[in-house]
Amino acid sequence: MNNFTATGCALLLLLLQGGPLAAEGSSDASEQAATSSAVDPAGPFGFLDADGNLLDSPDPAVSRAGYVTVIWTEYPGAWSYRLVNREQTELYRGAFTQAFVSGLPDGRYAFTVMALDRSGKVLAETEEPFTVSVEHWPLSQAWLLFGTGLIVFVCLVLVIVRGAVQAGESALEAEPLSPNNPTETA
């Protein structure tokens, strides 16, 4: 398989997010923005972080919630993309350059992206897989936070009920005596 070449997708994302090209303020900023979306034949086809920067670290990402958004660069001429896990199970197929994967139990996962042409033939595949390590919060910590929330909730309900009872009692005490009230003394 041939190497992926990236478009200026990462630079374009930086530009749209107010990155260095947008902040320069020079008269040729629009020219720089136009050239940033051109195909960069030397750039690799790979995974991006949330800021649009190409990931070059072999260290796995860590997810505490069991889901991950996988983002990759565009491949010139690709009609669609296919995201697969280590077992080659297809998790996503489509034209977008990102996919949301959820429901992951604790463990280590590796994802690979393939660029496909119109007929579904693989044009290229990422050289290195994107790895993520899922480490859910410990159950003891979850129960502790649940218990704390329950105590706060019960205290809040008690304060509201006590306030309502006191407001009702004070309303009865403040009720003026009327001529129709038989308990009134002269």
ROTI-763522 format. One record per residue (C-alpha): residue in three letters; x, y, z. Coordinates in steps of 0.02 Angstrom, whole numbers, plus 32768, in hexadecimal, padded with zeros to 4 digits. Layout:
N
SITE / rest / east / north / up
SITE / ala / X / Y / Z .
...
// end
This chain:
186
SITE / rest / east / north / up
SITE / met / 8000 / 8000 / 8000 .
SITE / asn / 803D / 80AF / 7FDE .
SITE / asn / 805B / 8133 / 8062 .
SITE / phe / 7FCF / 81AA / 808B .
SITE / thr / 7FE7 / 825C / 805B .
SITE / ala / 7F87 / 82DE / 80BB .
SITE / thr / 7F2F / 8378 / 8081 .
SITE / gly / 7F42 / 8415 / 80E2 .
SITE / cys / 7EB1 / 83D9 / 814E .
SITE / ala / 7F12 / 83F4 / 81EF .
SITE / leu / 7F44 / 84A3 / 81B8 .
SITE / leu / 7E94 / 84C9 / 8181 .
SITE / leu / 7E52 / 8493 / 822B .
SITE / leu / 7ED1 / 8504 / 827E .
SITE / leu / 7E9B / 8593 / 820E .
SITE / leu / 7DE2 / 8578 / 8235 .
SITE / gln / 7E08 / 8571 / 82EF .
SITE / gly / 7E6A / 8614 / 82E9 .
SITE / gly / 7F14 / 85C3 / 82D9 .
SITE / pro / 7FB9 / 8614 / 82A6 .
SITE / leu / 7F87 / 863C / 81F3 .
SITE / ala / 7EEB / 869B / 8227 .
SITE / ala / 7F48 / 86FA / 82AE .
SITE / glu / 7FD3 / 873D / 823D .
SITE / gly / 7F69 / 87CA / 81FA .
SITE / ser / 7FD5 / 87E1 / 815F .
SITE / ser / 7F8A / 8812 / 80B9 .
SITE / asp / 7FB6 / 8769 / 806F .
SITE / ala / 7F5C / 8705 / 80F9 .
SITE / ser / 7ED2 / 86D6 / 807F .
SITE / glu / 7F56 / 8698 / 8004 .
SITE / gln / 7FA6 / 8630 / 808F .
SITE / ala / 7EFB / 85EA / 80BE .
SITE / ala / 7EDA / 85B8 / 800A .
SITE / thr / 7F80 / 855E / 7FFC .
SITE / ser / 7F66 / 8506 / 80A3 .
SITE / ser / 7ED9 / 849E / 8059 .
SITE / ala / 7F43 / 845F / 7FC8 .
SITE / val / 7F83 / 83AC / 7FC9 .
SITE / asp / 8028 / 8399 / 8024 .
SITE / pro / 807B / 8304 / 7FCF .
SITE / ala / 80FD / 82F5 / 8059 .
SITE / gly / 807E / 82EB / 80E5 .
SITE / pro / 804A / 8244 / 812D .
SITE / phe / 7F98 / 8204 / 8134 .
SITE / gly / 7F7B / 81EB / 81EC .
SITE / phe / 7F19 / 8214 / 8287 .
SITE / leu / 7EF8 / 82C2 / 82CE .
SITE / asp / 7EDE / 82FF / 837E .
SITE / ala / 7E49 / 836B / 83B0 .
SITE / asp / 7EAA / 8409 / 8381 .
SITE / gly / 7ECC / 83CB / 82D0 .
SITE / asn / 7F83 / 83A0 / 82EE .
SITE / leu / 7FCB / 8302 / 82A3 .
SITE / leu / 7FE8 / 827E / 832A .
SITE / asp / 809A / 8240 / 8329 .
SITE / ser / 80A2 / 81F1 / 83D5 .
SITE / pro / 8099 / 8134 / 83E9 .
SITE / asp / 804E / 814D / 8496 .
SITE / pro / 7F98 / 8117 / 849C .
SITE / ala / 7F0F / 8193 / 84C1 .
SITE / val / 7EB2 / 8174 / 8564 .
SITE / ser / 7DF5 / 8171 / 8571 .
SITE / arg / 7DA2 / 816F / 861C .
SITE / ala / 7CF1 / 8166 / 85D6 .
SITE / gly / 7CFC / 80D8 / 8558 .
SITE / tyr / 7CEA / 813E / 84BA .
SITE / val / 7D60 / 8194 / 8441 .
SITE / thr / 7D54 / 8203 / 83A7 .
SITE / val / 7DD3 / 81CA / 8326 .
SITE / ile / 7E08 / 8255 / 82AC .
SITE / trp / 7E7A / 823F / 8216 .
SITE / thr / 7EBC / 82A5 / 8184 .
SITE / glu / 7E70 / 82A1 / 80D7 .
SITE / tyr / 7EBB / 8234 / 8050 .
SITE / pro / 7EBE / 827E / 7FA0 .
SITE / gly / 7E48 / 8223 / 7F2D .
SITE / ala / 7DF0 / 81C5 / 7FB8 .
SITE / trp / 7D35 / 81AF / 7FA0 .
SITE / ser / 7D19 / 816A / 8050 .
SITE / tyr / 7D73 / 8129 / 80E8 .
SITE / arg / 7D68 / 8089 / 814C .
SITE / leu / 7D95 / 807F / 8205 .
SITE / val / 7DBB / 7FD1 / 8248 .
SITE / asn / 7DF7 / 7F8D / 82ED .
SITE / arg / 7E81 / 7F0F / 830B .
SITE / glu / 7E0C / 7E7E / 82DD .
SITE / gln / 7DE1 / 7ED5 / 8238 .
SITE / thr / 7D2E / 7EF6 / 8271 .
SITE / glu / 7CEC / 7F8B / 8212 .
SITE / leu / 7CBA / 8016 / 828A .
SITE / tyr / 7C9D / 80A1 / 820D .
SITE / arg / 7C8E / 80B7 / 8151 .
SITE / gly / 7C6B / 8162 / 8107 .
SITE / ala / 7CAC / 8201 / 80BB .
SITE / phe / 7CD2 / 825E / 815D .
SITE / thr / 7D81 / 825F / 81A6 .
SITE / gln / 7D4A / 8236 / 8256 .
SITE / ala / 7CE8 / 81B0 / 82B1 .
SITE / phe / 7CA0 / 819F / 8360 .
SITE / val / 7CBB / 80F5 / 83B2 .
SITE / ser / 7C60 / 80D1 / 8455 .
SITE / gly / 7C38 / 8042 / 84CA .
SITE / leu / 7CEC / 800F / 84E5 .
SITE / pro / 7D10 / 7FAA / 8583 .
SITE / asp / 7DB7 / 7FB8 / 85DD .
SITE / gly / 7E47 / 7F84 / 856D .
SITE / arg / 7EBA / 7FBE / 84E2 .
SITE / tyr / 7E77 / 7FDA / 8432 .
SITE / ala / 7ECB / 7FFA / 838B .
SITE / phe / 7E73 / 804B / 82F7 .
SITE / thr / 7EAA / 8053 / 8242 .
SITE / val / 7E62 / 80C0 / 81B8 .
SITE / met / 7E5B / 8090 / 8101 .
SITE / ala / 7E3C / 810C / 8074 .
SITE / leu / 7DC9 / 80C1 / 7FEF .
SITE / asp / 7DA4 / 80F1 / 7F3B .
SITE / arg / 7CF5 / 80F2 / 7EEF .
SITE / ser / 7CF7 / 8037 / 7ED0 .
SITE / gly / 7D2B / 8012 / 7F84 .
SITE / lys / 7DDE / 7FE5 / 7F58 .
SITE / val / 7E5C / 8012 / 7FDF .
SITE / leu / 7ECA / 80A2 / 7FA5 .
SITE / ala / 7F31 / 80AE / 8043 .
SITE / glu / 7F33 / 8080 / 80FB .
SITE / thr / 7F7A / 80DB / 8191 .
SITE / glu / 8029 / 809F / 81B6 .
SITE / glu / 8015 / 809C / 8273 .
SITE / pro / 7F72 / 8074 / 82CD .
SITE / phe / 7F22 / 80F2 / 8341 .
SITE / thr / 7F22 / 80A4 / 83ED .
SITE / val / 7EB6 / 80CF / 8481 .
SITE / ser / 7EB9 / 8089 / 8530 .
SITE / val / 7E0F / 8085 / 8586 .
SITE / glu / 7E1B / 8092 / 8643 .
SITE / his / 7D70 / 80B3 / 868E .
SITE / trp / 7D63 / 810B / 8735 .
SITE / pro / 7D6E / 8090 / 87C7 .
SITE / leu / 7CC7 / 8051 / 8808 .
SITE / ser / 7CF4 / 8087 / 88B9 .
SITE / gln / 7D09 / 813A / 887E .
SITE / ala / 7C63 / 8133 / 8821 .
SITE / trp / 7C08 / 80F5 / 88BD .
SITE / leu / 7C5C / 817C / 8927 .
SITE / leu / 7C22 / 8204 / 88AF .
SITE / phe / 7B74 / 81B7 / 88A4 .
SITE / gly / 7B67 / 81B1 / 8963 .
SITE / thr / 7BA1 / 8266 / 8972 .
SITE / gly / 7B1F / 829C / 88F2 .
SITE / leu / 7A98 / 823A / 894D .
SITE / ile / 7AC2 / 828E / 89F3 .
SITE / val / 7ABD / 833B / 89A2 .
SITE / phe / 7A16 / 8312 / 894F .
SITE / val / 79C6 / 82D3 / 89F2 .
SITE / cys / 7A04 / 836E / 8A50 .
SITE / leu / 79BB / 83DF / 89C9 .
SITE / val / 7912 / 8387 / 89D2 .
SITE / leu / 7911 / 8396 / 8A90 .
SITE / val / 7937 / 8451 / 8A87 .
SITE / ile / 78AB / 846B / 8A08 .
SITE / val / 782D / 8406 / 8A6F .
SITE / arg / 785D / 845F / 8B11 .
SITE / gly / 784D / 8508 / 8ABC .
SITE / ala / 77A1 / 84DB / 8A78 .
SITE / val / 7765 / 849F / 8B23 .
SITE / gln / 77A5 / 853D / 8B79 .
SITE / ala / 7755 / 85AB / 8AF4 .
SITE / gly / 76AF / 8550 / 8B0E .
SITE / glu / 76B8 / 8565 / 8BCC .
SITE / ser / 76E1 / 861D / 8BC1 .
SITE / ala / 7652 / 8638 / 8B46 .
SITE / leu / 75D9 / 85E9 / 8BC4 .
SITE / glu / 761B / 8655 / 8C51 .
SITE / ala / 760D / 86F3 / 8BEB .
SITE / glu / 7558 / 86D3 / 8BB7 .
SITE / pro / 74EC / 8764 / 8BF4 .
SITE / leu / 7452 / 8740 / 8C5D .
SITE / ser / 73B0 / 8758 / 8BFE .
SITE / pro / 72FF / 877A / 8C3D .
SITE / asn / 72C7 / 86D1 / 8BFC .
SITE / asn / 7349 / 8676 / 8C64 .
SITE / pro / 72F3 / 8628 / 8CFE .
SITE / thr / 7396 / 8618 / 8D5F .
SITE / glu / 73A7 / 86D3 / 8D6C .
SITE / thr / 738E / 871D / 8E1A .
SITE / ala / 7347 / 87C9 / 8E3B .
// end
